[in-house]
Amino acid sequence: MTETVVVLGAGYAGAGAIKSLENHLDGDADIVWVADHEYHLVLHESHRVIRNPDVRGSVRLGVDEIKSPGTRFIRGSVTGLDTAEREISLDDGSTVSYDYALVALGSRTAYYGIPGLDEHSLTLKSLDDALSIHERVKEAAREGTPEDPATIVVGGAGLSGIQTAGEIAEFRDSRRAPVEIHLLEALEEIFPGNDPELQGALRKRLVERGIEISTANPITEADDGAIYFDSGDPLEYDVFVWTGGITGRDCLTDSDLENDHNRVNADANFRTSNDRVFAIGDSAIIDLGDTPAPPTAQAAWQAAEVAGKNLARETRGQVLDTWTYENKGTLISVGEAAVAHGIPGVPIGTFGGPAAKLLKKGVAARWIADMTSIGRAARAWPDM
Ligand SMILES: Cc1cc2nc3c(=O)[nH]c(=O)nc-3n(C[C@H](O)[C@H](O)[C@H](O)COP(=O)(O)OP(=O)(O)OC[C@H]3O[C@@H](n4cnc5c(N)ncnc54)[C@H](O)[C@@H]3O)c2cc1C
C-alpha cells in the first residue's frame, strides 16, 4: 500500500520540505501538506509590511504556487499529534493519518512569565500581526504631536526586534510622523550572542535613525500604559511590540515526543523520539553536537532540503543523511539600510552600504524564486 507522508506547517521548513519531498519521492508515496493558512509567509521580510501593507502581496506565496498538483493540501490548525494512532487532529475535529510526519510548525512568542507582557504587547509572527502593528503605529502617529510624540516601544533586540524598529523608523520618516521609537534589550548588548563588530554596526545604524536603545535592563512587568524595569523609571507607551523570544507551539503539549518547552528534540537526521515523526525549523531543537541549530530562516530552509530527502529515504528503508548546518552569514535590515556579517568568500567581516542591501534582497528573491518562479521573485524585488 502507498505510504503517506504528512508535512505540518507552511513556513520555510514546511514549504521547503514539500519541494524537496516532491523531488526525492518521485511519486513513491502520497504527500499531504497541512497548514493553518493557504500561503507561505516570507516571515523574515514580514517586517516590511509594517511600513507599507502593500508589501503583503510579495511576502505571501500561495500554496498552489509552491506545491505540485499531486500533493494534497489541507487547510487546518493542528491541535494534536497522536503517535500511537499515527494521527494528527485538526481544529475542525477531523484527523489526518500518517505513516511519516514532519513537524514544521514554527514557534510562538515567549513571555517568560513576565506579568502583563502577553496581554499588553503586540507580536510579529504572522501577516495579520504585521498589519496590526502597521495600523496601531499609524493610529498612534495620528494622535501624536511634535510637542508630545507617540511612543512606540519594541522589546527584544534580536533579528525581529531590530528589523521591526528599523521599519517603524522608515514609516516615521516617510510620513514625518510624530513618533519616538525605543528598542529595549534585557542583555548587555543588542543582537545578543553575536559578533561585537556586527552589534556595533547595527547600533550605529539604529542610533542614526533616531532609535533610543536601552540595554541591560530587563522588563519586569507591563500594564496597559507603561513598561516597568529592573531599575529606573517606567516607560509610558502608545504601542508596544514584543519580540523577545520564542517557544514551542501549544498544540504539541500533549504529544509524547521528547521536547523542550514544546520544541521537539530531533537528531541531526531530524528523527524525533518517535521513529515515524521528524521535526525541523523553529519547532525543533536539532542536536548538532555542541550547539543546536539556530532558530532562523536560514537554518530552516537548509534543513528542509535534507529533511525531504530523508523522509523519502525512510519510506524506502534507506540510511538517512546527517545534516550539518552551514552558517552562510547574517543579513539584517535597519529600514532601507542593511548590515552583512560573516558572508563566506567576502574578506570584510562586517559591512553595510549597497552591497549588504543587495545581498539581503538577493537572499529573499532567491527563496521566492526557489519556492515559486523567477518572475514572482522579480516582482517582489522592489519590496525586499
Ligand atoms: C520579523 C522577523 C524577521 C526575521 N528575520 C530573519 C532573518 O533576517 N534571517 C533569518 O534567518 N531568520 C529571520 N527570522 C526568523 C525566521 O523567520 C524563523 O526562524 C523562520 O520563520 C522559521 O521557519 P519555520 O518554518 O520553522 O517556522 P515559520 O516560518 O514560523 O512557519 C510555521 C508555519 O506553521 C504554521 N502553523 C503554526 N501553527 C500551526 C498549527 N497549529 N496548525 C497548522 N499550521 C500551523 C504557520 O502558519 C506557518 O505556516 C525573522 C523572524 C521574524 C519574525
The ligand as an SDF file (V2000), in Angstrom:
LIG
                    3D

 53 58  0  0  0  0  0  0  0  0999 V2000
   10.3100   39.9160   11.7280 C   0  0  0  0  0  0  0  0  0  0  0  0
   11.2040   38.7280   11.6130 C   0  0  0  0  0  0  0  0  0  0  0  0
   12.4150   38.8600   10.9540 C   0  0  0  0  0  0  0  0  0  0  0  0
   13.2640   37.7620   10.8200 C   0  0  0  0  0  0  0  0  0  0  0  0
   14.4300   37.9130   10.1390 N   0  0  0  0  0  0  0  0  0  0  0  0
   15.2010   36.8480    9.8980 C   0  0  0  0  0  0  0  0  0  0  0  0
   16.3720   36.9660    9.1020 C   0  0  0  0  0  0  0  0  0  0  0  0
   16.7050   38.0650    8.6440 O   0  0  0  0  0  0  0  0  0  0  0  0
   17.0980   35.8330    8.8730 N   0  0  0  0  0  0  0  0  0  0  0  0
   16.7330   34.6120    9.3540 C   0  0  0  0  0  0  0  0  0  0  0  0
   17.4310   33.6170    9.0720 O   0  0  0  0  0  0  0  0  0  0  0  0
   15.6580   34.4710   10.1400 N   0  0  0  0  0  0  0  0  0  0  0  0
   14.8810   35.5400   10.4180 C   0  0  0  0  0  0  0  0  0  0  0  0
   13.7550   35.4150   11.2110 N   0  0  0  0  0  0  0  0  0  0  0  0
   13.4530   34.1110   11.8320 C   0  0  0  0  0  0  0  0  0  0  0  0
   12.7520   33.2050   10.8240 C   0  0  0  0  0  0  0  0  0  0  0  0
   11.6850   33.8710   10.2070 O   0  0  0  0  0  0  0  0  0  0  0  0
   12.2770   31.9280   11.5070 C   0  0  0  0  0  0  0  0  0  0  0  0
   13.3690   31.3080   12.1080 O   0  0  0  0  0  0  0  0  0  0  0  0
   11.6470   31.0100   10.4450 C   0  0  0  0  0  0  0  0  0  0  0  0
   10.4370   31.5670   10.0010 O   0  0  0  0  0  0  0  0  0  0  0  0
   11.4230   29.5940   10.9720 C   0  0  0  0  0  0  0  0  0  0  0  0
   10.8380   28.8390    9.9520 O   0  0  0  0  0  0  0  0  0  0  0  0
    9.7720   27.6990   10.3080 P   0  0  0  0  0  0  0  0  0  0  0  0
    9.3130   27.1280    9.0140 O   0  0  0  0  0  0  0  0  0  0  0  0
   10.3220   26.8050   11.3300 O   0  0  0  0  0  0  0  0  0  0  0  0
    8.5810   28.4810   11.0160 O   0  0  0  0  0  0  0  0  0  0  0  0
    7.5580   29.5490   10.4190 P   0  0  0  0  0  0  0  0  0  0  0  0
    8.1580   30.2880    9.2850 O   0  0  0  0  0  0  0  0  0  0  0  0
    7.0700   30.3290   11.5840 O   0  0  0  0  0  0  0  0  0  0  0  0
    6.3820   28.6490    9.8410 O   0  0  0  0  0  0  0  0  0  0  0  0
    5.4930   27.9190   10.6680 C   0  0  0  0  0  0  0  0  0  0  0  0
    4.2950   27.5110    9.8500 C   0  0  0  0  0  0  0  0  0  0  0  0
    3.4210   26.7030   10.6080 O   0  0  0  0  0  0  0  0  0  0  0  0
    2.0880   27.2150   10.5360 C   0  0  0  0  0  0  0  0  0  0  0  0
    1.4220   26.8510   11.7740 N   0  0  0  0  0  0  0  0  0  0  0  0
    1.7090   27.2630   13.0190 C   0  0  0  0  0  0  0  0  0  0  0  0
    0.9190   26.6840   13.9270 N   0  0  0  0  0  0  0  0  0  0  0  0
    0.1030   25.8820   13.2290 C   0  0  0  0  0  0  0  0  0  0  0  0
   -0.9330   24.9800   13.6070 C   0  0  0  0  0  0  0  0  0  0  0  0
   -1.3030   24.7830   14.8750 N   0  0  0  0  0  0  0  0  0  0  0  0
   -1.5660   24.3010   12.6250 N   0  0  0  0  0  0  0  0  0  0  0  0
   -1.2110   24.4500   11.3170 C   0  0  0  0  0  0  0  0  0  0  0  0
   -0.2430   25.2650   10.9140 N   0  0  0  0  0  0  0  0  0  0  0  0
    0.4110   25.9750   11.8680 C   0  0  0  0  0  0  0  0  0  0  0  0
    2.3070   28.7110   10.3340 C   0  0  0  0  0  0  0  0  0  0  0  0
    1.1650   29.3680    9.8260 O   0  0  0  0  0  0  0  0  0  0  0  0
    3.4510   28.6740    9.3500 C   0  0  0  0  0  0  0  0  0  0  0  0
    2.9870   28.3750    8.0590 O   0  0  0  0  0  0  0  0  0  0  0  0
   12.8950   36.5060   11.3780 C   0  0  0  0  0  0  0  0  0  0  0  0
   11.6760   36.3780   12.0610 C   0  0  0  0  0  0  0  0  0  0  0  0
   10.8300   37.4680   12.1800 C   0  0  0  0  0  0  0  0  0  0  0  0
    9.5320   37.3060   12.8980 C   0  0  0  0  0  0  0  0  0  0  0  0
  1  2  1  0
  2  3  1  0
  2 52  2  0
  3  4  2  0
  4  5  1  0
  4 50  1  0
  5  6  2  0
  6  7  1  0
  6 13  1  0
  7  8  2  0
  7  9  1  0
  9 10  1  0
 10 11  2  0
 10 12  1  0
 12 13  2  0
 13 14  1  0
 14 15  1  0
 14 50  1  0
 15 16  1  0
 16 17  1  0
 16 18  1  0
 18 19  1  0
 18 20  1  0
 20 21  1  0
 20 22  1  0
 22 23  1  0
 23 24  1  0
 24 25  2  0
 24 26  1  0
 24 27  1  0
 27 28  1  0
 28 29  2  0
 28 30  1  0
 28 31  1  0
 31 32  1  0
 32 33  1  0
 33 34  1  0
 33 48  1  0
 34 35  1  0
 35 36  1  0
 35 46  1  0
 36 37  1  0
 36 45  1  0
 37 38  2  0
 38 39  1  0
 39 40  1  0
 39 45  2  0
 40 41  1  0
 40 42  2  0
 42 43  1  0
 43 44  2  0
 44 45  1  0
 46 47  1  0
 46 48  1  0
 48 49  1  0
 50 51  2  0
 51 52  1  0
 52 53  1  0
M  END
$$$$
